[in-house]
Structures are given as C-alpha cells and as structure tokens.
Amino acid sequence: MGSITVHEFTTVDGVVDVPTWSFPYGFPEDLAGAIGAITAGATGILLGRTTYEMFAPAWSTRTVEDDPGAPFFNDSPKFVVASQPPAVEWAHTTVLEGYDVERLRALREEHDLYVSGSATLVRALLADGLVDQLHLFSYPVAVGTGIRLFPEGAPQTPLTLLSATALSNGVAHLVYGPA
C-alpha cells in the first residue's frame, strides 16, 4: 500500500498562494533536508493543474547541478488532476481527467505520492481521507490575503500532530496525520 504525503509552504494566517513571501527567509540546509526527506520515499508526484503549470517550466530545464532535487522532479512519474488539459508538457506525465476519488485511491495503492501546493486538490484529498501526512512549513509572516488551504467556510478538518520542528530560518515544520 502506498501513501499520499503533502508539502505546503504557508503563512501563519494560512495563505498557501504562490509563496513569494518565503523568499526573505532563504532556503537553508535544514529546510532543504526536510523537503528532501519528504521526497526521498516518493515514487510519484501528484499535482493539480495550476501547480503543474507552474512547476513544469521551472523544473523541466533544471539539472542536478542546478538543484539536487531536479532528478526527482524530472524523472518521477507525474500525475496531474485536471478538468482541462494542462497548457504545458513535462516528461513522464499522465493527466487524470478530473478529480476521481476511486482512481486516486487506486493510484495511492500503487505509489507513494508527493504533493506540493495544489490547494484545491489537497482540500479534496483531505476531505476524502486520502492524505497520510500533511507537512506544513509555516513561515513567520502574515500576508492578509491569498489562497488558503483551509478557507473560510470550509468544513472542519481534524488532524493529529505528528511532529513539530523549528528550522533555522524561523519556519515551523509541522507534520500532521489523520485524526
């Protein structure tokens, strides 16, 4: 049996939108190590269409010399949940037409899937009980507006704290599992 592990950069007020607000905090070794540990066991990448369309041009041209994570992102099978085809292509990609919980359950049985960003997809995965671990990298900044993982009016989502680690740049790495 596989798993679905989610990684999100978030502000203290819950914004997970394009994380340009994270830039002032850098990307220290302990943050890179934490993300590397998350991706190390993954056998596939699951993304929503919008995140895929941001990742594809950013990662597809990177090499291991540019970023040690490049082989994982470029060589792993990628699965994109999209109601309309993505506007860009990236090697080793399969487009899943629309959100189909049974198809995702089957995919989860076959793979240890890594999800980054993809807030709409992650909300649905959480609601359907498909997320095994939710890694929130909470940055010490509030931005006031933007896409939130748990927007106002969303259903209650109980979780269990599995670990909490303070990183060198002031970011809290919070790991949650199902309640």
C-alpha positions in Angstrom: 0.0 0.0 0.0 1.3 3.4 -0.9 0.7 6.8 0.6 0.0 10.5 -0.1 2.3 13.0 1.5 1.6 16.7 1.1 4.0 19.6 1.5 2.8 23.2 1.7 4.5 26.4 2.4 2.1 28.5 4.4 2.0 31.8 6.3 0.8 32.0 9.9 -2.5 33.2 8.6 -2.9 30.2 6.4 -2.1 31.5 3.0 -0.6 28.9 0.6 -0.7 31.0 -2.5 2.4 31.4 -4.7 5.0 31.7 -1.9 7.0 34.7 -2.9 6.6 35.8 0.7 9.0 33.0 1.6 12.0 34.4 -0.3 13.3 36.7 2.5 13.7 33.5 4.7 16.0 31.8 2.3 16.3 28.1 1.7 18.7 26.9 4.5 20.1 23.3 4.7 17.6 22.2 7.3 14.7 23.2 5.2 16.2 21.5 2.1 16.8 18.4 4.2 13.3 18.3 5.5 11.8 18.6 2.0 14.4 16.1 0.7 13.3 13.6 3.4 9.7 14.0 2.2 10.5 13.4 -1.4 13.0 10.6 -0.7 10.4 7.9 -0.3 8.1 9.1 -3.0 7.6 7.1 -6.2 5.4 9.6 -7.9 4.2 13.2 -7.9 0.6 14.2 -7.8 -0.3 17.8 -8.7 -3.3 20.0 -9.5 -3.2 21.6 -13.0 -2.3 25.1 -11.8 0.7 23.9 -9.7 1.8 21.6 -12.5 1.7 24.5 -15.0 4.0 26.5 -12.6 6.3 23.5 -11.8 6.8 22.2 -15.4 8.6 25.2 -16.8 10.5 25.8 -13.6 11.8 22.2 -13.1 11.9 20.7 -16.6 15.1 22.5 -17.5 16.9 22.1 -14.2 19.7 19.7 -13.8 21.2 18.1 -10.7 24.0 20.8 -11.0 21.3 23.5 -10.7 19.4 21.8 -7.9 19.8 18.4 -6.2 16.0 17.9 -6.4 15.9 18.2 -10.2 16.2 14.4 -10.9 13.3 13.7 -8.6 11.0 16.2 -10.2 12.1 15.4 -13.8 12.4 11.6 -13.7 9.5 10.7 -11.4 6.1 9.8 -12.9 3.8 12.8 -12.5 0.0 12.6 -12.3 -2.0 15.8 -12.9 -5.6 16.1 -11.8 -7.1 18.5 -14.3 -10.6 19.1 -15.7 -8.9 20.6 -18.7 -5.6 19.6 -20.2 -2.5 21.5 -18.9 -1.1 24.2 -21.2 2.4 22.8 -20.9 4.1 19.4 -21.2 6.6 17.7 -18.9 8.2 14.3 -19.3 6.7 11.3 -17.5 3.3 13.0 -17.0 -0.1 11.4 -17.0 -3.2 13.6 -17.0 -6.1 12.4 -14.8 -9.2 13.9 -16.3 -10.9 15.5 -13.3 -11.0 14.5 -9.7 -12.0 10.8 -9.4 -11.6 9.6 -5.8 -11.6 5.9 -6.8 -8.9 6.5 -9.4 -6.9 8.4 -6.8 -7.4 5.6 -4.2 -6.0 3.1 -6.8 -3.1 5.4 -7.6 -2.3 5.7 -3.9 -2.3 1.9 -3.7 0.4 1.8 -6.4 2.6 4.7 -5.4 3.9 6.7 -2.5 2.8 10.1 -3.9 4.3 13.5 -3.1 2.0 16.6 -3.4 3.2 20.2 -3.3 1.0 23.2 -3.5 -2.2 22.2 -5.3 -4.5 23.6 -2.7 -7.8 22.7 -4.4 -6.6 19.1 -4.9 -5.3 18.9 -1.3 -8.6 20.1 0.1 -10.4 17.3 -1.8 -7.8 14.7 -0.8 -8.2 15.7 2.9 -12.0 15.6 2.7 -11.8 12.1 1.2 -9.3 10.8 3.8 -6.5 10.2 1.3 -3.7 12.3 2.9 -1.4 10.2 5.1 0.9 13.1 6.1 0.4 16.9 5.8 3.7 18.8 6.1 3.1 22.5 6.7 6.1 24.8 6.6 4.7 27.7 8.5 6.5 31.0 7.8 6.6 33.7 10.5 4.7 36.2 8.4 1.0 37.1 7.9 0.1 38.4 4.5 -3.6 39.0 5.0 -4.9 37.9 1.6 -4.4 35.0 -0.8 -5.4 31.4 -1.3 -5.8 29.5 1.9 -5.5 25.8 2.4 -8.5 25.9 4.8 -10.6 28.8 3.5 -13.4 30.5 5.5 -16.5 28.3 5.4 -14.5 25.1 4.8 -15.6 22.0 6.7 -13.9 21.2 10.0 -10.8 19.0 9.3 -9.5 17.3 12.4 -5.8 16.3 12.3 -3.3 14.7 14.6 0.1 16.5 15.2 2.9 14.0 14.5 5.8 16.4 14.9 6.9 20.0 15.2 10.4 21.3 14.4 11.7 24.8 14.4 14.0 25.4 11.4 17.0 27.8 11.4 15.2 30.4 9.3 12.3 30.7 11.8 10.0 28.4 9.9 8.0 25.8 11.8 7.8 22.4 10.2 4.5 20.9 11.4 3.6 17.4 10.4 0.0 16.2 10.7 -1.7 12.9 10.1 -5.3 11.9 10.1 -7.2 12.3 13.3 
